[in-house]
């Protein structure tokens, strides 16, 4: 699985609508509204590098109100959440 972090600048008056549209796109797992130089951050998870082209310039950049994107491709994932989930397998109940 390939993960890309996409920093997105949008029309500020339409952030909620744009975020919801992006969140519904194939390959997008989460969208966060954030402070700072960007308005939204989208987490894109795809099977192949070629799929990034479909997801980011092919879909996210075409959402009305998206002014620009900056993409960072993750090499490795370090997540306490993932570790806790793995150790909790079979401990329900």
C-alpha positions in Angstrom: 0.0 0.0 0.0 1.3 3.4 -1.0 0.4 6.4 1.2 0.6 10.0 0.0 -0.1 13.1 2.1 -1.7 15.8 0.0 -1.6 19.4 1.2 -4.4 21.3 -0.4 -5.2 25.0 -0.9 -8.8 25.7 -1.5 -11.4 28.5 -1.7 -11.7 29.3 2.0 -15.4 29.9 1.9 -16.1 26.4 0.6 -13.7 24.3 2.7 -16.4 22.0 4.2 -18.0 21.2 0.8 -14.6 20.7 -0.9 -13.4 18.4 2.0 -16.5 16.3 1.7 -16.1 15.9 -2.1 -12.4 15.0 -1.7 -13.2 12.5 1.1 -15.6 10.7 -1.2 -13.0 10.1 -4.0 -11.6 6.7 -4.6 -8.2 6.3 -2.9 -8.8 9.0 -0.3 -9.0 7.6 3.2 -9.2 10.8 5.2 -9.4 14.6 4.9 -8.5 17.0 7.6 -9.1 20.7 7.8 -6.0 22.3 9.2 -4.4 25.6 10.2 -1.4 27.0 8.5 -0.5 27.6 4.9 -2.8 24.9 3.6 -6.5 24.5 4.1 -6.9 20.7 3.9 -4.7 17.6 4.2 -5.9 14.4 2.4 -4.5 11.0 3.0 -4.4 9.0 -0.2 -3.8 5.2 0.0 -3.4 3.3 -3.3 -2.0 -0.1 -4.4 0.5 1.2 -7.0 2.5 4.3 -7.7 0.6 4.7 -11.0 -2.6 5.0 -9.1 -1.4 8.2 -7.5 -1.7 9.9 -10.9 -5.3 8.9 -11.1 -6.1 9.9 -7.5 -4.3 13.2 -7.2 -4.1 15.1 -10.5 -6.8 12.9 -12.0 -9.4 13.5 -9.2 -8.4 15.7 -6.3 -7.0 18.5 -8.5 -10.2 18.5 -10.6 -12.5 19.2 -7.6 -14.0 22.7 -8.1 -12.4 25.0 -5.5 -9.1 23.2 -5.3 -6.5 25.9 -6.0 -3.3 23.8 -5.6 -1.9 20.7 -4.1 1.5 19.6 -2.8 2.1 15.9 -2.5 4.4 14.0 -0.1 4.8 10.2 -0.7 5.5 8.2 2.5 8.4 5.8 2.6 7.5 4.1 5.9 4.7 4.3 8.5 5.3 4.7 12.2 2.0 4.7 14.0 1.2 4.0 17.7 -2.4 3.5 16.5 -1.4 0.6 14.2 0.7 -1.0 16.9 -2.2 -0.8 19.5 -4.6 -2.4 17.0 -2.2 -5.2 16.2 -1.7 -6.1 19.8 -5.4 -5.9 20.5 -6.3 -8.6 18.0 -8.2 -11.3 19.8 -8.6 -9.4 23.0 -12.2 -8.2 22.4 -14.8 -9.0 25.0 
